[in-house]
Amino acid sequence: MTYDLHGTWDKTDKYVGAALDAHTNLTEIDQTLNLLWRNEIVPAQVTLGLGFYGRSSTLKDPTCTKPGCLFATGGMAGPCTNSSGTLSYAEIQQVIANGAKVELYEAAAVKIVTWNKTQWVSYDDADTLGMKVTYANKRCLGGQVSSDPTKHHPRR
């Protein structure tokens, strides 16, 4: 599972704390997979699970929106998910359509959206999912797929 690496539960974790970070951060995924390689796990036996939703937060300081900044609580519940700290892809797209700021964090292969001065969400879209597929294919992970999400095929 290479999603839900971070979320509102981090707030009570004495090692992580209430720091913003993407729940699908490729930098952390890579570090974790390196533990497997050091233990001689065959890459073809590992698949990269991807989440198609976002983990959201309410910023503690509206001027600090970068990963590592602090959050106060989960983000406002969306109209469909009705859950603080989680937004569906459709809800995120609506937030973006309403004028939110979107930033690509290329090293982490995630996008971050900020809006309403205090709302923050990390998520994946076609761009970042493509980056993760490229990563998986370069490392010969199991379940390789085409970078075109409409042309999935099993690993050959």
Residue pairs with C-beta under 8 A, 6 or more apart in sequence:
1 49
2 24
2 29
2 32
2 48
2 49
2 50
2 132
3 23
3 24
3 49
3 50
3 51
4 23
4 51
4 55
5 21
5 22
5 23
5 24
5 25
5 28
5 29
6 16
6 20
6 21
6 22
6 23
6 25
6 55
6 122
7 23
7 55
7 74
7 85
8 55
8 57
8 71
8 73
8 74
8 84
8 85
10 16
10 17
10 18
10 19
10 21
11 17
11 18
11 71
17 70
18 60
18 70
18 71
18 72
19 67
19 68
19 69
19 70
19 71
20 57
20 59
20 65
20 66
20 67
20 68
20 69
20 70
20 71
20 120
20 122
21 28
21 67
21 68
21 122
22 55
22 67
22 105
22 108
22 110
22 112
22 122
23 51
23 54
23 55
23 122
24 50
24 51
24 109
24 110
24 122
24 123
24 124
24 128
24 132
25 67
25 108
25 109
25 110
25 122
26 107
26 108
26 109
26 110
26 131
26 132
26 135
27 107
27 108
28 108
29 48
29 132
29 135
30 135
33 46
33 139
36 46
37 43
43 139
43 140
43 141
43 142
44 140
44 141
44 142
44 155
45 142
46 141
46 142
47 136
47 141
47 142
47 143
48 132
48 133
48 135
48 136
48 141
48 143
50 124
50 129
50 132
51 124
52 89
52 124
53 81
53 86
53 87
53 88
53 89
53 92
53 123
54 86
54 87
54 88
54 89
54 92
54 113
54 121
54 122
54 123
55 85
55 86
55 121
55 122
56 74
56 75
56 76
56 84
56 85
56 86
56 87
56 119
56 120
56 121
57 71
57 72
57 73
57 74
57 75
57 85
57 119
57 120
57 121
58 71
58 72
58 73
58 74
58 75
58 76
58 118
58 119
58 120
59 65
59 69
59 70
59 71
59 72
59 114
59 117
59 118
59 119
59 120
60 69
60 70
60 71
60 72
61 69
61 70
62 117
62 118
64 70
65 112
65 114
65 120
67 105
67 108
67 112
71 120
72 118
73 84
73 85
74 84
74 85
74 86
75 84
75 85
75 87
75 119
75 120
75 121
76 84
76 116
76 119
77 83
77 84
78 86
78 87
78 88
78 91
79 91
80 88
80 90
80 91
81 87
81 88
81 91
87 95
87 121
87 123
89 123
89 125
92 113
92 121
92 123
95 113
95 115
95 119
95 121
96 102
96 113
98 115
99 115
100 113
100 114
100 115
101 113
101 114
101 115
102 111
102 112
102 113
103 111
103 112
103 113
103 114
104 110
104 111
104 127
104 128
105 111
105 112
106 131
109 124
109 128
109 131
109 132
109 135
110 122
110 123
110 124
110 128
111 122
111 123
111 124
111 125
111 127
111 128
112 120
112 121
112 122
113 120
113 121
113 123
114 120
124 132
126 149
129 149
130 147
130 149
133 145
133 146
133 147
133 149
134 147
136 143
136 144
136 145
137 144
137 145
137 147
142 155
143 154
143 155
144 153
144 154
144 155
144 156
145 151
145 152
145 153
146 152
146 153
